[in-house]
Amino acid sequence: MRAAVVGHVEWVRFAQVDAVPAQGEIVTAADTWEEPAGGGAVAAGELVRLGAEVDFFVAVGNDELGRRTHEALESLGCRVHAATRDEPQRRALTYVDEDGERTITLMGDKLHPHGGDPLPWAELAGADAVYFSAGDPDALRAARQAHALVATARELPTLVEAQVPLDALVRSGRDPSEAYEPGLLDPEPYMIVSTTGRDGGSYVVAGEEETFDAVDLPGPLVDAYGAGDSFAAGLTFAFGSGRAPEDAVAFAAKCGAVAMTRCGAHGNR
């Protein structure tokens, strides 16, 4: 299957700690590492692991860290189509505590691709599915060339402006910044999925709401980082494979569960 991600990447330093430090507290990390992460990079890596041929349309910074980010993305196994912005690469610090929960601090503006960037947008016409995690309206319109298009509600203003039909909109039912009310998008997405972490979630198709359960973890809980974006990548893969909504959500839930047994964004630790 051919899949693509149109989105963003952050260079993330992870720190494993017993607990996130309180105000004024000093803690010692049991382990630290760095890797390309953020929603777009997590989804691209997950789609590669699922066996798809993946193109990643992204933007990186013009500094040494931007160059390292580009190289690290290629090492994940995807074809990287990157525009270079005249600013530093966005970074982040992520604490992972003993409960596997992640706490993230972002540094710098989100860098994302524009439809006007000289990238091979026409190749998206041959994609079975695209996941959109960030970009301008023209980049989203280019993504719509694919057979199936899944997008995150984090980019709702862009989705509203672009006015393209979505096969699925994915949102966190626990994050107020991802709230969605019917009628905000025209046309309305074919399916709207709301996740609630370890409690499963719900989805709406043609006005009918169904719930789904979380999947038992296939191993010990290690790290919740990237579970939501792995879910979205799994949903994208399932739609690209022609699965029905119920089967697509079940497959995506398994991807989210597996992600919680990995360390960091890609499980390379």
N, C-alpha and C positions, 0 to 999 in steps of 0.2 A: 504494500500500500504506500502511496505517496501522501505525505502530510507536510504541513508547514506551520510555523508559528510566526506571527507578526507581533512583535512585542519589545520587551525591555530586558536589560540585564544590570545587575549590580555586582560589584566585587565585594564579597562578604567575608569578614573575619568572624569566625565562630569561637565561642568560649564556653566550655562545659564547666558549670559551677553547681554547688549544692543548692544555692538560691540566688535570685537576682539581688544585688546589693541594695540595702536601704539607704536613705539619704545620709551621706557622710561616712558610710561604711566602706571598708576595703576588703575585697575577697580575692582569693587565689584560685585561678582556673586550673582544673585537673588536666585539661587538654585544650589546645587551640589549633585552628587551621584556617586556610583561606581558599576560596573557590568562587567561580562565577555562579551567581544565584539570582534571586528575584523570580517573579512569576513566569516571565517568558523563558528564562534559561531552565527553570525546573521543568516546565512543560515540554521543552525541546528534548531534554534528556530523557524524560519519561517516554515520549513517543519513540525515541531511538530504542530504548529498552524493550518496548512492545513489538519491535521488529519493523517499524515504518522507515522508509527513506524520508529524511526530514530536511527541509530548507528552513533556515532561521533568518528572518528579515529583522534587523535590529540597528541600533545606533550605539556607538561607543565614543569615549572621550579621545582627545588628541594627545594624551600624555602617555608615559610608559605603561601606566596601569591599564589604559585603554588597549594598548597593543597586547599586553599579557591577557587581557580579557578575551580579545579576539582569538588568540591562539588557544586558550583554554576551552573556549566554546567549540572550536574545531576538534579538539581532542575528545569531546563527548561523542563524536561520530556524526554530527550534522554538517550540512553545507551552510556556511555562514555568509550572508549577504549584508555587509555592515556599512552604514554611512558614518563618517567621522565628524563629530561636532567640534566646534572651536571652543571647547571647555573641558575641564577635567572629567575623568570617569567617575560616575556616581559610585559611592561606597556605602557600606552598612556594617554595623556591629550587631551581632546576634548572640544573646545569652541563651544557653540551653540548660535548664535546671534539672534537678534529680527526678522530677515528675515528667520529664520529656517535653515540657512546655517551652516555647520560644518567645523571647522578648527582643524586639528589633528597634534599632536606632538607625535612621537613614541620614546620609550626609551628601548633600548636593541635589540638584534638580534631576528628575527622571528624564533620561534620554530615550527617545523613541523615534522610529522611522517615519518619514514623511512620504506621501505619495509622489511628491516632486523629486525625491532623491533618485539619482541615477542607479537604481537597483533593478534586477530582472523581474519586474512585477508581472510580466506576461506569463512567466512560468507558473504562476498560481492558477492559471486556467486549467492546468493538467493535474492539479492536486485533488485528491479524494476528500480531504478535509483540512481546514485551517482553524487554529486557535488564535484569537486576537486578545492580547493582554495589554497592548499599548500602541499608540500611533495616532496620526491625525486623521480627519475624515477621509481624505483621499487614499490613505493607506488602507483604511477599512473598506472603502469601495473596491480597491484592488483585491483585497482578500475575498470579496464576495464572488470573484470569478470561480472559486473552488466549488466542488459539488456540495460540500457541507461547510457551514460556518458556525463556530461556537465562540462566544465572547464573554468576558467578565463584566459584571455590573460595576466594577471599580472605575470603568471608563464610560460611565453613563452619559456624561455631557457629549462625548465624541459620538456615541451611538445615536443620540438624539439628533445631532447635527447631520450625520451621514445619511440617515433614513434608508438603511439597507435591510432587507429581510434576514433575520437570524434563524438558524435551525435550533439553536439553544442559547439561552442566557443563563449564566451561572452566577449565583450570588450567595453570600454568607447570610444565613438567617440570624446571626448574632452580631453582625457588624452594621451599625446604623448608617455608615457611609455607603453601604451597598443596598440600601432600601429601594424597593421597586414597587410601584403601583400600576395596575393595568391602565393602558392608555398613554403612558409616558413615551413609549416607542411606537412609531408609525412607519411600517406595519408592525403589528404585535409579533413577538417571537413565536415560532411554532411551539417551543417548549421552554418553560421557565423552571429552573431547578434551584431550590433553596437548601443549602446544607447546614446542618447543626452539629458538626463534628462527630463526637462519639455517640450522639443520639440519632444519627441517620439524617433524615431530612424529608423533603416533599418535592413534588414536581406537578406542574399544571400543563395539560395539553388540551386545547380546544375547550377551555373553561372548566375542565374536570380535574380535580386535584386528587393525587394519590400520594401516599407516604412510602418511604423505604427505610429499612433498618440499616444501622451500621454493620459492617462485616467484622467478624472476630479477627483479631490480629493473627497473622501466621507465625508470629514469634514474639519475643519480649518487646514492650514499648521502649523505644530508644529516643525518638526525636520527632516532634510534631511538625518541624519545619518542612514546608513544601507539600503537606498532605492535601491541602485544598487545590493547589495547582496541579498535583498529580491526578486528583479526581477529575479536574477539568480536561487534562490531557487524555485520560482514559475515556471520557465522554466523547471527545473529539475523535479518537481512534474508533470508537464504537459506531458513531454516526458515519464516519468514512467507510466503515465495513458494512453499512446498510442495516444495522441492528434496529429493532423496534425500541421505542422510548423505555419501556420497562426493562428490557435486557441491557440497554445502554447504561441506564442508571446503576443497575446491579454490577456491571463490569467496572464502571467508574468507581464505585464504592470499594471494590477489591483493590484497585490501584491506590486509592487513598489509604487503605489499611496497610498495604505493603510499604508505602512510603514512611509510615510511622515506625517501622522496624529498621529503617536505614538511618545512618548517621549523617547529618548535614543535608545538603541539597541533592547529592547524587550517590550517597552511600560509598564513597571512595575512601573513607577512613578505616 
